[in-house]
Structures are given as structure tokens and as C-alpha cells.
Amino acid sequence: MANIVWHTKLRIYLDLTRDDLGHPEFSDLWETVYRTDRFYAARDVPVAERDLQCGGVCQEAGVEAWMHLRLRAGRREAVHEKAEDEDRHTLPMSDEHKAYQDRILRVAQEDGFQADSEVRTRVGRSWIQTDTLVEGAGGRRIGWEVQLSSAGMHGPRSVRARTAKAEKNGITPAWHTDRSDYARRNDTHWTRSDNLPAYVIAKNGDLRVVSGFRVLDFWHCDLRAVYPCPDGVRRCGRFHATSKPRDVLFDDLVRRTAAGTIVPVQFRVGATTLRFWVTNADHDRLEDLRSDDTQLPPVHEPTALARASHNRPTCKPSLQSSDALALSLNRPEAQNSARPTSVEEQTALVQPAAASHSPLHPSGLPTELVKLQQAADKAHAQLEQLTDHEERDRQRQAWRDAAVTVQAAVTQYARSKGLNRYEVEKRLRHIIRHSSV
């Protein structure tokens, strides 16, 4: 395909990347040319007789390459009639590109992983072509893309689009370059080495990756912290992570991504999302730092489909079903107001009835709920301070068990009192984490 088309009859170049095709003096030029081409196609007119030729690489090479037009997903495209003309637009692979491919294959195969170059993976009606595909441990597939030439950031063939397509089909994209400007882009997980000749890349000596791999420094946001609080608070008392660049050998990067000990991560700094590679231990610690029991699967309450009713509506509460609500209606301040909806007010309503069943915290919630939430928060705080992988696994399970217990207790309490479960949980967290208890 090409973006520049030569119209032999109109004697003008058509730039398909521009809305007006590069000719603002002609209104509706695309509609005219496209409809004419479709008219010819409907009457089986040969492509070579439709007045359209490649006006880019083929014309520069002195070749008359005939083309036809099409719309694909709303994009304008000019398609070569012959495949050899299309291949003329593909740049030949450089010696440096081949050297990187050969090195990736050699390193992967030396460590017992299967790997192959120029692998085409079927995706629906199209294909994904990967420079070098490494079949790693645990079924992971690392798709290495060596990009030493220009690569666009937008469009169907952009780095972002190709990365998303690979991820959607179970391939972890690993893009490597020698261009410093690509290392600052965040459209994929870039790694970069210095600009080296092919014979140096092909050698067995050390090939250093100078960008794209980082280590994470986990720290406590107290008065002794050397980093400023990322939340803009003087000292919030929580744990945070800061990323620091670190060099790694290219061969080790190939081995460890295939083994799963180096993994990609997305790290948010302010409004920017950075993409780089870290060890699997740093990745797990970051996930624990980000995690919270609010992200655990919620306890599903039984729900029933609502049905129509012919009964008359009533606002009269039943003393047997809600003693506290009936008592609250006798209060003077309640007679001129609607039924309270916040958890604080709802908790105050049920407090007289609940007092005889279980002790209450000064906030109005059961003391048992407060203790369970404190235990879950304490388990999570201990998890943030551990560094040993096995100890973290055991503590992570203990924290999850405690969090599940809290959620089950909150669900049972909210259901027994006719309260909104989400509001009860929100109130409980506010009491524990934003008040001195």
C-alpha cells in the first residue's frame, strides 16, 4: 500500500493522509476519485485501466505500479495490483537488525527455550508477524521487535496498535531499539542499547541495555523519608514506591523475560504512565502496595427480580421489624425531615436496638466490626514491610483471609439492620483509617 497516488488522467498527486488529498482547490476530490474507481470495479475494468498509479517508491524506481482504492475501517487506502510492487515499499532488513535477531535466537535456545524469527500468528482474518518469538516457561510468549528505523505512534501499523494486537493474542511485546528518543516514548515497554555495528551486536561479549529496566525502591512516608510524598501531603504515613534506572545485560534480559523473572509493569507518576521492565519480586511488591481489600471480589448478596404489586403503598413502619426506626419517628427533629440516608444517621437509628445484642464502638458501629477491620489493616501493613518472597506469600494469604472475614461480617451486619452494605463498609474504613481509634 502507499499514501501517494498519481492520477494519470488528472495529472496530479493524491496524498491520502490529508483530508483534501493535498488539493484544497478541489471540493469533494476524494469522493469523486473513489466513486469513479468503485464504478470501474463494478464493471470489471482492469486495475491497469483505472488511471491510478503509485506515486511514491515505485515511481521513483521508474516502475508503473497500478493501484486501486478502498476504505478499510474508515481509513483511505491505495492498494497495489501486484505483490512485488507492494514488497518494493518494505525496507530491507539491516545487518544490525539481523544481528539482534540471531542473538535473541542463540540466547533463548542455549537456555532451552524454543524461538524462531519472522513468525506469523493467525488472528482472525489477518496476521501478526513477530521479528523473533520466544516460547518461554509457563506458556508465556515473548515477542521481540527490533526497531532501528522510524516507527509511527498513530495509525493501524503504529507501535501502539501492534503492541495492543500482540497483547490481545497472548504475546508479551518486547521492543528493543538503539534510538534515545524511543526510550522516552510510553507507547510500549521499550528497551535500548547503544548504537553499535552489526559485528559487535553479533559477538558473545556483554551487550548492555542502558534504558528500559528499573528497580523499585519501597519506602515509608514518614519524617525520615528522603523522597517527597507523591500524594502531595507533607507525610502521609503510607508506603510508596520509586523507580530507579538500572543497567542489565541484553542476554540476561532475553533469558529472564522468557523465564518470567523479569516482567513488564506500568508505573504511574502524576498524570504520566511509564512502561518499563522490573524483576518479578518488585512486580509482586508493587501489586501488594497497590492492593486493598476493596479490590477483593465482593460478597454477592442474593437478589430477586422485582415484580409488580397491586398493594397500596405504605410509609408506616412495623415495630416488629424496625423498633429503632419507629422510635426515631417520635423524635421532634425527625417529624419535619425525610428518612436519613447516610450511614452515620442510619447507624444512629439502629443504635438503641443493637445495643442489647452487641457492644458498640463510639462511632455507632459494632466493636467486633472495628476489630476485624483493624486486624485486616494490620496484616496488610505487615505485608508491606516484608522482603522475603516466601514470607510475603504467607502474609499475603493471611491478609486476604482477614479481608474476606471483614467483608462477610459487614455483609451480615448490613443485611440484619437493613442498611446499605457499601455505605457501612465506607463508614467503617473512614473510622479506622482517618480517625484515632
Helices and strands as residue ranges (DSSP letters): E 4-7, E 12-15, H 29-42, G 47-49, E 52-54, H 57-60, E 67-72, E 75-80, H 83-87, H 95-110, E 114-123, E 126-135, G 137-139, E 141-146, H 159-168, E 172-177, H 180-183, E 190-193, H 198-202, E 208-211, E 214-220, E 239-245, E 248-249, H 250-259, E 262-269, E 272-279, H 280-290, G 293-295, H 323-329, H 332-335, H 343-355, H 367-385, H 389-417, H 421-434
